[in-house]
Amino acid sequence: MAAIVEFKAVGRDYGAKRAVDNLNLELMPGELFALLGHNGAGKTTTIKMLVGLLRPQVGTVMVGGYDIVEATREAVSILGYVPDQPYLYDKLSGREFLEFIAGMYGYDARQAKVLIDREVERFGLESFVDDLCESYSHGMKQRTVFAAAMLHNPQVLVVDEPMVGLDPQSIRLVKDLLREEVSQGLCVFMSTHTLAAAEEIADRIGVMRQSKLLFTGTVDQLRKEHPDSHESLESLYLHLMSDNGHPTESETSDDTQPTAQEDAKSP
């Protein structure tokens, strides 16, 4: 089986700061991959390159066999993306927002209704989907954005901190949905600080530190590589990330964001 997502020697700088350094990674259909790392490690930059919001300065990102730079339209057509800060149009209802998304993917009104009804039921949006988005809580916005990301039946779902702001019931809903979709062949790339969620639902994890991918594999493989650490993923993660027991200064700040001028200079 061929990989559906490939990072081939990918790198990205912001001025003098190296955000992602020589990233090589393959993800398969039917796999849930969780990317872990301190703020500033390069996770957000990696995600933005994967979904086409940033261009790699070196290397290649492939989605479904398409180069995300050379064949952006084809690559993003099989992607769904849930950012860490859900954005909706305040003066639209949730249903109108979903209709807008369906239209962007070329569905007619009849097809859109079928798809929207499916997602409304799946994410439990019935009680608020016809209210204006400006009245939504963070959790309601997050569930609506999830529904929008799944509307076109993507082959790859990219989610950045999917559990933030959700109540326990919604967290359980998202976990169960992701595992169900992965069992049917969806590839999920998830960035998270919620180590318990990663340990519970991820098939493999990756750990980034200071722009480099330090580890990829299962939690059991990580335990075997660090037998002196404790059993929990939290303990293993902190052991792997520590520098004499403390994260470095660059690992305690957010990923550096490019200015418009810097991004315009990228190839």
N, C-alpha and C positions, 0 to 999 in steps of 0.2 A: 504494500500500500504506500502510495506517494504522500509526502508531507503536503499539507494544505497551506501552512504558513512557514516561511523560511526567512531567516535573517542571515545574510552571507557577509561576514566581515564588515558589519555596519558600524559606522562611527559618526558622531555629531559633536561639534564644538559650539559654544557660545562665547565668542571672543577668545580669551585665553583659557577659559574653563572647558575641560573635556567632560561632556555630559554622558556620552555613551562611547565605549572604547572597544572596538573589534568584537562586536556581538555576533556570535554564531549560535543559532537556535533553530530547531525544527519542531513543529507541532503537527500532530496527526488528526484526521477526522475522528470524532468520538473520544476526544481527550479534553479534560479540564486541567489547564495549567495555571498555577498561581504564582505570580511574581512578587517576591518579598524584598524589602529593603528599607533603610532609613530614608526620610525625606532628603532629597538631594542626591540619592544614589543613581538616578537615571531612569526610574520606572516611568514617569510621566512622559519624558522625551521618547522613550521606547514606544509607548502606546501611540503618541502623536505621529511618529513615523509610520507605524503600522496602519493607522487609519487614514493616512494621506494629508494630515494637517501640517507636518514638517517633512522636509526632504532630508534624507541622509546625505552627508557630505562625501562619505566614502561607503562603498558596499552597496548591497541590493536587498530590498525587502520584496518578497514574493507572496502573493495571496492567490490561492487557487491556480497557480501557474502564471499569474499576471504580475508584471513588474509594477509596483505601486506608483512609480514615477512615470514610466513610459506608457502604461495602460491604466491610468487612474480610474476612469469610468468603469471599466470591466472589473477591476479589483474591488472597488467600493460597493459595486452592485451585489456582491455576495457577502458583504460585511454588515454587521449590526454593531452600533457603538453606544454605550451608556457612559457618559462622562461623570466625573466625580461631583460636579455641580450641575444638576439637571436644569435645563433651560426650556421654558415654554413661553408662548405668546400670551401675555396676561389677558388680553381682550378677546381671546378665543376660549371656547369651552374645550375640555379634554377631547370630546368627540370631534369637534371641528379641527383640533390639532392633528388628531389621528387621520382624519379625512385629507388634510393637507399633505401629510407624509405619504399616504397611499397614492395621492395624485402625483407626487414626485417620482414614485416608482412605476407610474404608468398604468395603474389600475383604474378601471372605469368605476362608476358609482355602485353598480351591483356587486362587483368583485370586492370593492372597498368595504361595503357593508358587511359582507360575510367575514372578511378578515378582522374588521374592527370588533364585530360581535364576539368573535373567538377570543380576542385579546382582552376585551372587557370582562368576559367571564373568567378567563384564566388568571387575571391579576386582580380580580375583585374590585373593579372600578365602578360598578353599577350605581353606587350611592352618590357619586360625585362627578361622573364623566360628563354630565350636561351642565355643570356649574362652570363659571369663568375660572380660568387657571389662576387668576390673581388671588383667589380665595383658598388655594391649595396649601396645605402644610408641605414641609420638605418631603415627608414620606409619601404623600399623595403624588407629588411631582415625580419622585423617583419611580414609583410604580407605573405612572403614565409614560415616562421616558423608556422604561423597560418594554412596555407594550409597543411603543413606536419602533424600538430596535428590533423586535421580533416579528413585526407586521409582515415583512416580505420574505419570511422563511430563510434567513441568512444561513450560509454554511459556516461562517465564523462569527462569533459574538465576542466583542471586546468590551470589558467592563472595568471601570476604574473606581475602586472603593465602593463596591455595590451595596454593602451593608450599612454604610454611614447614614444616620438619620432615620433608619427604619425601626419600627416597633418589633418586638419579638415575634409576633404572628407573621408580619411581612418578611422578616428574615427567614423564617421557616419556609414560607411560600417561595421565596427566591431560591433558597438552597434546593428544595425539592424540584422546582422547575428546571434549574440548571442541570441537576443530575438526570432528570427525565429526558431532557433534550440531548444531553451528551450520549445517553444510552441509544438514541436514535441517530447518532452520527454527527451531531453538532460539535464543532471545535470551539472551546471557550478559553479565551486568554483573559485572566483576571489579575488585576493588581490590587493588593489589599494589605492593610496593617492588622487585620483581624486574623491572628494566627490560628485560633481555634477553628474558624470557618475553613481556612486553608487545609488544616490537618484533617478535618472531617470530610470535605468533599473533593479535594484536588487529587487527580491521578498522579501528577508530578508537581514539584515546586522548583522554582528558581530563586536564587538569592543573589541580589546585586549589592555591591559596595563600591563607592567611589568610581562609578561609571563602568565597572567590570562585573561580568557574571561569574560569581565565585563557584556556584554549584547548581547543577540540574540533576534531578532524579526524584525518587520517592523518599518519603520521610524515613522509611526503614533503611534505605541506602545511606541517608545522612546519619542515622544512628550508628551504622556500622563503621562509617568514616570517623566518627567521634565517640568512641565507646566510653570515654571517661566523662562525658557529659551526662546530664540527666535525661530521662526518657521523653519528656514533653517537647513538642516542637518549639515552644517558647524558650526553653533552656538551651536547646540545640542552636536556635537562631541567635540568641544573645551570645553564646560561645563563639559562633562563627563570625559574628559581626564585631566583636569586641577587639579593642586595641589596648592591651593591659587592663581589660575590664571596662573600658569607656569608649563610646563612639567618638570618631574624630569630629572636629568642628564642622567640616563640610557635610557630615551626615546628619546634622541636627537642624539644617535649614532646608527650605523648599527647593525643588528643582529650579535652577536658574532659568528664567524664561527669556526667549530671544526678543530683542527689539525688532521692530518692523524692518529697520535698516539691515540688521544682521541677517534676518531671514531672507531678505531680498538678495543678499550676496550668495546664498547657498546655491549649489549647482542645480 
